Amino acid sequence: MPRFLTLIRVDEKTAPEGGPSPELQERMGALLEEITKAGVMLDTAGLAPASESTVVSWSGGRLDVTDGPFTESKEVVGGYSIVQAKDKAEAVEWTRRFLSTHEEYWTITAEVREIAEG
């Protein structure tokens, strides 16, 4: 079965300062339990704030390493998941359900991509 990487992009301006509400954490926990019991979830995690990141880049034969904080951007990668699903439609459906657990004031985008095998 194919594996899919989902990158969760969050608009940090709409995310509450204290992080997800207890109610959201409960809804996410229930969904993560369901997807794990279904044998689909392989790995998932939230990420530390973008202000704590380091960017490593290669350009023109030169390597640069830059520590944050960085100029604010509208969306940052806030988390990821790796699932093993029968097809992309199933992976997208789980992602749709995950995004739907959030309160309406969140602005979140998810990119679902198949992991190229071998």
Sequence and secondary structure as in RCSB ss.txt:
>XXXX:A:sequence
MPRFLTLIRVDEKTAPEGGPSPELQERMGALLEEITKAGVMLDTAGLAPASESTVVSWSGGRLDVTDGPFTESKE
VVGGYSIVQAKDKAEAVEWTRRFLSTHEEYWTITAEVREIAEG
>XXXX:A:secstr
  EEEEEEEEETTTS TT S HHHHHHHHHHHHHHHHTT EEEEEE   GGG EEEEEETTEEEEEES     SE
EEEEEEEEE SSHHHHHHHHHHHHHTS TT  EEEEEEE    
